[in-house]
Amino acid sequence: MAKPTTVIRKHEPTEAEKQAQALGDLVSFVAKNGDALQETLKVIQLLHESGALEVIGALIQSREKVMEIGVSQLSKPTMTRGVNNVMSAVGMLGELEPETIKKVFEGIVNGMQHSAEEVRAGKKTGVMDIMKAYKDPDINRALTVMLGFLKGMGQKL
Protein backbone atom coordinates (compact mmCIF):
# COMPACT_ATOMS: atom_id res chain seq x y z
CA MET A 1 0.00 0.00 0.00
CA ALA A 2 1.20 3.53 -0.82
CA LYS A 3 2.11 6.03 1.82
CA PRO A 4 -0.20 9.02 2.20
CA THR A 5 1.08 12.34 0.83
CA THR A 6 1.93 14.65 3.64
CA VAL A 7 3.79 17.39 1.78
CA ILE A 8 2.57 19.09 -1.39
CA ARG A 9 5.38 20.63 -3.33
CA LYS A 10 4.48 23.66 -5.36
CA HIS A 11 6.42 23.95 -8.60
CA GLU A 12 8.43 27.17 -8.58
CA PRO A 13 9.18 28.13 -12.19
CA THR A 14 12.77 28.84 -13.02
CA GLU A 15 13.84 32.21 -14.37
CA ALA A 16 14.01 30.73 -17.88
CA GLU A 17 10.44 29.39 -17.55
CA LYS A 18 9.22 32.80 -16.34
CA GLN A 19 10.84 34.48 -19.31
CA ALA A 20 9.40 31.93 -21.74
CA GLN A 21 5.91 32.46 -20.27
CA ALA A 22 6.26 36.25 -20.45
CA LEU A 23 7.46 36.03 -24.05
CA GLY A 24 4.53 33.77 -24.94
CA ASP A 25 2.09 36.20 -23.33
CA LEU A 26 3.65 39.08 -25.23
CA VAL A 27 3.45 37.25 -28.57
CA SER A 28 -0.18 36.42 -27.88
CA PHE A 29 -0.95 40.06 -27.05
CA VAL A 30 0.75 41.30 -30.22
CA ALA A 31 -1.17 38.78 -32.31
CA LYS A 32 -4.50 39.90 -30.82
CA ASN A 33 -3.78 43.65 -31.02
CA GLY A 34 -1.59 43.95 -34.11
CA ASP A 35 -3.63 46.68 -35.84
CA ALA A 36 -3.81 48.87 -32.76
CA LEU A 37 -0.09 48.45 -32.10
CA GLN A 38 0.76 49.41 -35.69
CA GLU A 39 -1.38 52.55 -35.44
CA THR A 40 0.26 53.41 -32.12
CA LEU A 41 3.71 52.99 -33.63
CA LYS A 42 2.73 55.23 -36.56
CA VAL A 43 1.65 57.94 -34.10
CA ILE A 44 4.91 57.58 -32.19
CA GLN A 45 6.87 57.83 -35.45
CA LEU A 46 5.00 61.03 -36.39
CA LEU A 47 5.69 62.47 -32.94
CA HIS A 48 9.36 61.59 -33.38
CA GLU A 49 9.58 63.12 -36.87
CA SER A 50 7.94 66.35 -35.73
CA GLY A 51 10.21 66.66 -32.68
CA ALA A 52 7.24 66.46 -30.33
CA LEU A 53 8.42 63.16 -28.86
CA GLU A 54 11.65 64.81 -27.72
CA VAL A 55 9.67 67.67 -26.16
CA ILE A 56 7.34 65.23 -24.39
CA GLY A 57 10.35 63.30 -23.09
CA ALA A 58 11.97 66.48 -21.79
CA LEU A 59 8.72 67.52 -20.11
CA ILE A 60 8.43 64.15 -18.39
CA GLN A 61 12.05 64.28 -17.24
CA SER A 62 11.54 67.79 -15.86
CA ARG A 63 8.02 67.12 -14.60
CA GLU A 64 8.60 68.47 -11.10
CA LYS A 65 9.99 71.79 -12.37
CA VAL A 66 7.25 71.99 -15.04
CA MET A 67 4.55 71.37 -12.42
CA GLU A 68 6.07 74.02 -10.16
CA ILE A 69 6.04 76.57 -13.00
CA GLY A 70 2.52 75.56 -14.06
CA VAL A 71 1.11 75.89 -10.57
CA SER A 72 2.80 79.25 -10.01
CA GLN A 73 1.43 80.54 -13.35
CA LEU A 74 -2.09 79.23 -12.72
CA SER A 75 -2.21 80.77 -9.27
CA LYS A 76 -1.68 84.29 -10.62
CA PRO A 77 -4.83 86.45 -10.41
CA THR A 78 -4.73 87.19 -14.15
CA MET A 79 -4.72 83.49 -14.97
CA THR A 80 -7.58 82.81 -12.56
CA ARG A 81 -9.61 85.58 -14.19
CA GLY A 82 -8.65 84.27 -17.63
CA VAL A 83 -9.86 80.77 -16.80
CA ASN A 84 -13.09 82.20 -15.37
CA ASN A 85 -13.58 84.32 -18.49
CA VAL A 86 -13.08 81.31 -20.77
CA MET A 87 -15.57 79.31 -18.74
CA SER A 88 -18.10 82.16 -18.94
CA ALA A 89 -17.57 82.51 -22.70
CA VAL A 90 -18.02 78.78 -23.25
CA GLY A 91 -21.19 78.85 -21.14
CA MET A 92 -22.52 81.79 -23.14
CA LEU A 93 -21.76 80.08 -26.46
CA GLY A 94 -23.61 77.03 -25.20
CA GLU A 95 -26.76 79.13 -24.84
CA LEU A 96 -26.71 80.27 -28.48
CA GLU A 97 -28.15 78.29 -31.36
CA PRO A 98 -25.42 76.97 -33.71
CA GLU A 99 -27.20 78.37 -36.76
CA THR A 100 -27.25 81.84 -35.17
CA ILE A 101 -23.54 81.69 -34.42
CA LYS A 102 -22.83 80.47 -37.95
CA LYS A 103 -24.81 83.34 -39.52
CA VAL A 104 -23.15 85.95 -37.31
CA PHE A 105 -19.64 84.69 -38.04
CA GLU A 106 -20.34 84.41 -41.76
CA GLY A 107 -21.55 88.02 -41.64
CA ILE A 108 -18.43 89.12 -39.78
CA VAL A 109 -16.14 87.40 -42.30
CA ASN A 110 -18.05 88.82 -45.26
CA GLY A 111 -18.05 92.30 -43.70
CA MET A 112 -14.31 92.18 -43.07
CA GLN A 113 -13.65 91.10 -46.65
CA HIS A 114 -15.91 93.82 -48.04
CA SER A 115 -14.36 96.52 -45.83
CA ALA A 116 -10.84 95.42 -46.85
CA GLU A 117 -11.84 95.80 -50.52
CA GLU A 118 -13.21 99.30 -49.82
CA VAL A 119 -9.98 100.33 -48.06
CA ARG A 120 -7.84 98.82 -50.83
CA ALA A 121 -9.81 100.78 -53.43
CA GLY A 122 -9.17 103.96 -51.43
CA LYS A 123 -12.88 104.75 -51.25
CA LYS A 124 -13.83 107.81 -49.21
CA THR A 125 -17.20 108.11 -47.44
CA GLY A 126 -18.96 111.45 -47.06
CA VAL A 127 -22.03 112.49 -45.13
CA MET A 128 -24.26 112.03 -48.17
CA ASP A 129 -22.87 108.50 -48.67
CA ILE A 130 -23.89 107.66 -45.12
CA MET A 131 -27.40 109.02 -45.72
CA LYS A 132 -27.71 106.92 -48.89
CA ALA A 133 -26.38 103.87 -47.06
CA TYR A 134 -29.35 103.92 -44.67
CA LYS A 135 -31.58 103.06 -47.63
CA ASP A 136 -29.47 100.02 -48.58
CA PRO A 137 -31.36 96.94 -47.23
CA ASP A 138 -28.11 95.12 -46.30
CA ILE A 139 -26.78 98.07 -44.33
CA ASN A 140 -30.18 98.69 -42.74
CA ARG A 141 -30.38 95.02 -41.65
CA ALA A 142 -26.85 95.17 -40.19
CA LEU A 143 -27.63 98.40 -38.35
CA THR A 144 -30.84 96.88 -36.97
CA VAL A 145 -28.86 93.86 -35.72
CA MET A 146 -26.20 96.11 -34.19
CA LEU A 147 -28.77 98.33 -32.48
CA GLY A 148 -30.55 95.26 -31.10
CA PHE A 149 -27.21 93.94 -29.87
CA LEU A 150 -26.37 97.23 -28.19
CA LYS A 151 -29.82 97.39 -26.55
CA GLY A 152 -29.52 93.87 -25.17
CA MET A 153 -25.98 94.48 -24.00
CA GLY A 154 -27.00 97.73 -22.31
CA GLN A 155 -29.77 95.95 -20.42
CA LYS A 156 -27.22 93.62 -18.83
CA LEU A 157 -24.63 96.29 -17.99
C-alpha positions as CSV (number, residue, x, y, z in Angstrom):
1,M,0.0,0.0,0.0
2,A,1.2,3.5,-0.8
3,K,2.1,6.0,1.8
4,P,-0.2,9.0,2.2
5,T,1.1,12.3,0.8
6,T,1.9,14.7,3.6
7,V,3.8,17.4,1.8
8,I,2.6,19.1,-1.4
9,R,5.4,20.6,-3.3
10,K,4.5,23.7,-5.4
11,H,6.4,24.0,-8.6
12,E,8.4,27.2,-8.6
13,P,9.2,28.1,-12.2
14,T,12.8,28.8,-13.0
15,E,13.8,32.2,-14.4
16,A,14.0,30.7,-17.9
17,E,10.4,29.4,-17.6
18,K,9.2,32.8,-16.3
19,Q,10.8,34.5,-19.3
20,A,9.4,31.9,-21.7
21,Q,5.9,32.5,-20.3
22,A,6.3,36.3,-20.5
23,L,7.5,36.0,-24.0
24,G,4.5,33.8,-24.9
25,D,2.1,36.2,-23.3
26,L,3.6,39.1,-25.2
27,V,3.4,37.3,-28.6
28,S,-0.2,36.4,-27.9
29,F,-1.0,40.1,-27.0
30,V,0.8,41.3,-30.2
31,A,-1.2,38.8,-32.3
32,K,-4.5,39.9,-30.8
33,N,-3.8,43.6,-31.0
34,G,-1.6,44.0,-34.1
35,D,-3.6,46.7,-35.8
36,A,-3.8,48.9,-32.8
37,L,-0.1,48.5,-32.1
38,Q,0.8,49.4,-35.7
39,E,-1.4,52.5,-35.4
40,T,0.3,53.4,-32.1
41,L,3.7,53.0,-33.6
42,K,2.7,55.2,-36.6
43,V,1.7,57.9,-34.1
44,I,4.9,57.6,-32.2
45,Q,6.9,57.8,-35.5
46,L,5.0,61.0,-36.4
47,L,5.7,62.5,-32.9
48,H,9.4,61.6,-33.4
49,E,9.6,63.1,-36.9
50,S,7.9,66.4,-35.7
51,G,10.2,66.7,-32.7
52,A,7.2,66.5,-30.3
53,L,8.4,63.2,-28.9
54,E,11.7,64.8,-27.7
55,V,9.7,67.7,-26.2
56,I,7.3,65.2,-24.4
57,G,10.3,63.3,-23.1
58,A,12.0,66.5,-21.8
59,L,8.7,67.5,-20.1
60,I,8.4,64.2,-18.4
61,Q,12.1,64.3,-17.2
62,S,11.5,67.8,-15.9
63,R,8.0,67.1,-14.6
64,E,8.6,68.5,-11.1
65,K,10.0,71.8,-12.4
66,V,7.3,72.0,-15.0
67,M,4.6,71.4,-12.4
68,E,6.1,74.0,-10.2
69,I,6.0,76.6,-13.0
70,G,2.5,75.6,-14.1
71,V,1.1,75.9,-10.6
72,S,2.8,79.3,-10.0
73,Q,1.4,80.5,-13.3
74,L,-2.1,79.2,-12.7
75,S,-2.2,80.8,-9.3
76,K,-1.7,84.3,-10.6
77,P,-4.8,86.5,-10.4
78,T,-4.7,87.2,-14.1
79,M,-4.7,83.5,-15.0
80,T,-7.6,82.8,-12.6
81,R,-9.6,85.6,-14.2
82,G,-8.6,84.3,-17.6
83,V,-9.9,80.8,-16.8
84,N,-13.1,82.2,-15.4
85,N,-13.6,84.3,-18.5
86,V,-13.1,81.3,-20.8
87,M,-15.6,79.3,-18.7
88,S,-18.1,82.2,-18.9
89,A,-17.6,82.5,-22.7
90,V,-18.0,78.8,-23.2
91,G,-21.2,78.9,-21.1
92,M,-22.5,81.8,-23.1
93,L,-21.8,80.1,-26.5
94,G,-23.6,77.0,-25.2
95,E,-26.8,79.1,-24.8
96,L,-26.7,80.3,-28.5
97,E,-28.1,78.3,-31.4
98,P,-25.4,77.0,-33.7
99,E,-27.2,78.4,-36.8
100,T,-27.3,81.8,-35.2
101,I,-23.5,81.7,-34.4
102,K,-22.8,80.5,-38.0
103,K,-24.8,83.3,-39.5
104,V,-23.1,86.0,-37.3
105,F,-19.6,84.7,-38.0
106,E,-20.3,84.4,-41.8
107,G,-21.6,88.0,-41.6
108,I,-18.4,89.1,-39.8
109,V,-16.1,87.4,-42.3
110,N,-18.1,88.8,-45.3
111,G,-18.1,92.3,-43.7
112,M,-14.3,92.2,-43.1
113,Q,-13.6,91.1,-46.7
114,H,-15.9,93.8,-48.0
115,S,-14.4,96.5,-45.8
116,A,-10.8,95.4,-46.8
117,E,-11.8,95.8,-50.5
118,E,-13.2,99.3,-49.8
119,V,-10.0,100.3,-48.1
120,R,-7.8,98.8,-50.8
121,A,-9.8,100.8,-53.4
122,G,-9.2,104.0,-51.4
123,K,-12.9,104.8,-51.2
124,K,-13.8,107.8,-49.2
125,T,-17.2,108.1,-47.4
126,G,-19.0,111.4,-47.1
127,V,-22.0,112.5,-45.1
128,M,-24.3,112.0,-48.2
129,D,-22.9,108.5,-48.7
130,I,-23.9,107.7,-45.1
131,M,-27.4,109.0,-45.7
132,K,-27.7,106.9,-48.9
133,A,-26.4,103.9,-47.1
134,Y,-29.4,103.9,-44.7
135,K,-31.6,103.1,-47.6
136,D,-29.5,100.0,-48.6
137,P,-31.4,96.9,-47.2
138,D,-28.1,95.1,-46.3
139,I,-26.8,98.1,-44.3
140,N,-30.2,98.7,-42.7
141,R,-30.4,95.0,-41.7
142,A,-26.8,95.2,-40.2
143,L,-27.6,98.4,-38.3
144,T,-30.8,96.9,-37.0
145,V,-28.9,93.9,-35.7
146,M,-26.2,96.1,-34.2
147,L,-28.8,98.3,-32.5
148,G,-30.6,95.3,-31.1
149,F,-27.2,93.9,-29.9
150,L,-26.4,97.2,-28.2
151,K,-29.8,97.4,-26.5
152,G,-29.5,93.9,-25.2
153,M,-26.0,94.5,-24.0
154,G,-27.0,97.7,-22.3
155,Q,-29.8,95.9,-20.4
156,K,-27.2,93.6,-18.8
157,L,-24.6,96.3,-18.0
